[in-house]
């Protein structure tokens, strides 16, 4: 810590993804917690939504003795909370709050936000109400805790409230209004309007300076999310985002430059080492190749190159479309490959059930039986609801990608969450990554990009783009342009160069597949070495700067 920086005595951090594993923000918070806990102990408190009701939340160890007296006090204030420890490294204090009772006060809360901050909740629909009521409830938890514990202490305690994403904006404004002595930080991990522009097939980057965020919100029916995000950014003590590319977006679409950029680090203590690493690598490879053999009834060589893409099912934003296109071009250029390639799409879709025929065939194969005929639809592991409308399957069918016998390049869609109990793969996502030779994340819209960072942590080289925050960071670490030899191939991507991106992916896969064993090992080791530069021990410094920035604003406010 630099001596002249202010550092909080207490940090409250709220997010929809505290003890609720739904996206990349879970990874940001859950890996950063250990580093902060070492400094703050139990004065680091995470607040999340109680989405579980009577059911047990799998991500929290409830502790009835922890904060017991305060919990009783909170109940008298209409706050129904679960208190315990988040089951992540560091085991920080976590409070899950039931936000449903506040729905009956919704109009009153929205009117207050309109009167004080011009937040337009009039056009709210979908998840806006749910997120806002959680955000309000989380702020009420902080207010109650602060008054019960902190405000009574003899010396002044520096306190920070850190709100993540638009879903927590309303609470940040509530704290700003009711507890001005608390320093507020707001992190937008991706602007909701930027994501919407990109997801609606509009060119985001070339026209960024010409877009008016509010006007686009009107056009795309995003007024309320845009409003809460914009007003929160304008009024908190420190407005932050996760990369330079999203900082540009914030300045243009939210009319507020960010104060600090907070790149996403990670802890690598979940990466197996030594013999365990080698064993898990072999297990995952065998499982993935066996699934391909069972689906296609074809022999697939043990030394086939396994590639994959993963993440949310955002067709254009995550580059799922261009991945399929690239694999098809690879299939049509198979004569350039020295080895077979199996490509996996590991993206959760609307799963109906596991494939019984595939599960049965895998079981028989484990007992030594062999199959030489394909299953029906030999490109997917689980049946989908409304399968005829699935975009990935539709594109594969249109391109003639049917995993025919003897084809050197095959593609398999695994459309379920990889939690280890899906009935087919039966391995967790991190265990599946270990089986890959190369991961591909050709994102069009990716403020940071945890999936490529996780891949390189597991010594799996990857392909990403310079429209991803991680890709830009990798380029800067490699002195301008990172290539697969460095462990990460950063492909240049624009609003319009889809074809070039598909070709660049194809060529990079060929380069990796045809490389010597020694060269591939060097690429794997370079990938791992690059990941070490993104550990929280390095990136936490940016957070310390943000805490200092926010606390100084709060101090100045007190002196007025």
Protein Blocks (a to p, Z undefined) as FASTA:
>chain_A
ZZklccdfbdcdddfkgoiafbfklmmmmmmmmmmmmmnmmmbccddddfklmaccfkbc
cdfkgoklmmmmmmmnopacddddddbehiaadddddfklmmmmmmmmmmmmmmmnopaf
klgghjlmmmmmmmmmmmmmmmmmmmmmmmmpmbdcddddddehjklmmmmmmmmmmmmm
bccddddfbdfklmmmmmnopafklmmmmpcfklmmmmnopmmmmmmmmmmmmmmmbdcd
fbfklmmmmmmmnopacfbdcdddddfklpcghjlmmmmmmmmmmmmmmmmmmmnopacd
fkbccdddeddddfklnommmmmmmmmmmmmmmmmpcbdcddddddddddfbdcfklmmm
mmmmmnopacfbdcehilbfbdcehkllpmklmmmmmnopaopghiabdcdddfbdcehp
nopnopafklmmmmpmbdcddbfbdfkopmlmmmmmnopacdddfkbfklmmmmmmnoop
acfknopacddddfklmmmmmmmmmmmmmmmmmpcfklmmmmmmmmmmmmmmmgfklmmm
mmmmmmmmmmmmmmmmmmZZ
